[in-house]
């Protein structure tokens, strides 16, 4: 088997290893968006409801 034609899992692991810096920043951006959405869609309405109706 040639080096460029690796089976599925090994090929994906090699891609992750080759692009780990870029993927780290994609992960940071994802966590930032997820945190902002959680705050705005869950915690703010919950605190508002507790303050006004609780």
Buried (B, 14 or more C-beta within 10 A) or exposed (E): EEEEEBEEEEEEEEEEEEEEEEEEEEEEEEEEEEEEEEEEEEEEEEEEEEEEEE
